[in-house]
Amino acid sequence: MTIWKTLIYPLSAINLSRSQCDCIMAPLLHYALPAMGVCCNFPRSKVFAPTSHLGLGLQHLYTLQEIIRLNDIVTHVSKDTITRKL
């Protein structure tokens, strides 16, 4: 979880493409999935699927980046902050 939080923290300040996020997540998933008791070749569609659809419930880094950006827009659009002016 500490590695995941380290990856999530700067997402609002940087702009990564989906392929860049895949490259960043590949080594993490290669080591994290076996630690969770899942084969590292498990289909990524199931890794990133919600648990209600029998997936692992992990969120893709690119998806999290967009969610964080939308959250920042909604939070700062109505306030007079430096972030809004940017």
SVG drawing of the C-alpha trace seen along z (x, -y; Angstrom):
<svg xmlns="http://www.w3.org/2000/svg" viewBox="-21 -34 30 52">
<polyline fill="none" stroke="black" stroke-width="0.4" points="0.0,0.0 2.9,-2.4 4.1,-2.1 0.6,-2.6 0.2,-5.8 3.6,-7.0 2.4,-6.6 -1.0,-8.3 0.3,-11.4 1.8,-13.3 -1.0,-12.4 -2.7,-15.7 0.5,-17.6 1.7,-15.4 0.2,-14.3 0.8,-10.7 -0.5,-8.9 -2.1,-5.5 0.9,-3.7 3.2,-5.5 0.9,-4.4 1.1,-0.8 4.9,-1.0 4.9,-2.3 2.4,0.3 4.0,3.3 6.7,4.0 4.4,3.2 1.8,5.7 4.5,8.3 5.5,8.4 2.2,7.4 -0.1,10.0 1.9,13.1 2.1,11.5 -1.7,11.4 -1.8,15.1 -2.7,14.3 -0.7,15.4 1.2,12.4 -0.3,13.4 -3.9,13.0 -5.9,11.1 -5.7,7.3 -9.4,6.9 -10.0,9.0 -7.3,7.2 -8.9,3.8 -12.6,5.0 -14.6,4.2 -15.1,6.8 -18.8,6.9 -17.9,8.3 -15.5,10.8 -12.4,8.7 -9.6,7.7 -10.9,4.1 -7.6,2.4 -7.8,-0.9 -5.6,-1.7 -3.2,-4.5 -4.6,-6.4 -8.1,-6.2 -7.1,-7.4 -5.3,-10.4 -8.4,-11.5 -10.6,-11.0 -8.2,-13.1 -8.2,-15.9 -12.0,-15.9 -12.1,-16.1 -9.7,-19.1 -11.9,-20.9 -15.0,-20.4 -13.4,-21.4 -11.6,-24.5 -14.0,-25.9 -16.3,-27.5 -13.5,-28.7 -11.2,-31.7 -7.9,-29.7 -4.6,-29.8 -5.4,-26.4 -8.6,-27.9 -6.6,-30.7 -4.2,-28.3"/>
</svg>
